[in-house]
Amino acid sequence: MEYIVRLYGRPVKSFKDQTEARKFMVEFMQLQQLYQKQFDYLDQAVLQSDLSASKQVLQRIMEMK
């Protein structure tokens, strides 16, 4: 029997053994949660930043035109 791991209905990977499929799914979901945490940290950093360095870069670019 073939076991297919799906994410939002799309097949991610297929396995011949159910135990391997479950192990993969757990590790895959943990990895997805870690990615989400990274994005959350980036969002927090951007929201807390005053963006002064990026404003200087943009100003310099605009002056070069």
C-alpha positions as CSV (number, residue, x, y, z in Angstrom):
1,M,0.0,0.0,0.0
2,E,1.2,3.5,-0.8
3,Y,0.9,6.3,1.8
4,I,0.9,9.9,0.5
5,V,1.7,12.9,2.7
6,R,-0.3,15.9,1.5
7,L,-0.2,19.5,2.4
8,Y,-3.3,21.6,1.5
9,G,-4.4,18.7,-0.7
10,R,-1.2,18.6,-2.7
11,P,1.0,15.5,-2.5
12,V,4.4,16.2,-0.8
13,K,5.9,12.7,-0.7
14,S,4.8,9.1,-0.9
15,F,5.9,6.2,1.2
16,K,5.5,2.4,1.2
17,D,5.6,2.2,5.0
18,Q,3.0,4.0,7.2
19,T,5.5,4.5,10.0
20,E,7.9,6.3,7.7
21,A,5.1,8.5,6.4
22,R,4.0,9.5,9.9
23,K,7.6,10.2,11.0
24,F,8.1,12.4,7.9
25,M,4.8,14.2,8.5
26,V,5.8,15.0,12.1
27,E,9.2,16.3,11.1
28,F,7.7,18.2,8.2
29,M,5.2,20.0,10.4
30,Q,7.8,20.9,12.9
31,L,9.9,22.4,10.2
32,Q,6.9,24.4,8.9
33,Q,6.4,25.7,12.5
34,L,10.0,26.8,12.7
35,Y,9.7,28.6,9.4
36,Q,6.6,30.4,10.7
37,K,8.4,31.4,13.9
38,Q,11.2,32.9,11.7
39,F,8.7,34.9,9.7
40,D,7.1,36.1,12.9
41,Y,10.4,37.2,14.3
42,L,11.2,39.1,11.1
43,D,7.8,40.8,11.2
44,Q,8.4,41.9,14.8
45,A,11.8,43.2,13.9
46,V,10.5,45.3,11.0
47,L,7.6,46.6,13.1
48,Q,10.0,47.7,15.9
49,S,12.6,49.2,13.6
50,D,12.6,52.9,12.8
51,L,13.9,52.0,9.4
52,S,16.4,54.9,9.4
53,A,19.1,52.9,7.5
54,S,16.7,51.9,4.8
55,K,15.4,55.5,4.5
56,Q,19.0,56.6,3.9
57,V,19.5,54.0,1.3
58,L,16.3,55.0,-0.5
59,Q,17.3,58.6,-0.3
60,R,20.7,57.9,-1.8
61,I,19.1,55.9,-4.6
62,M,16.7,58.7,-5.4
63,E,19.5,61.2,-5.5
64,M,21.3,59.1,-8.1
65,K,18.5,59.3,-10.6
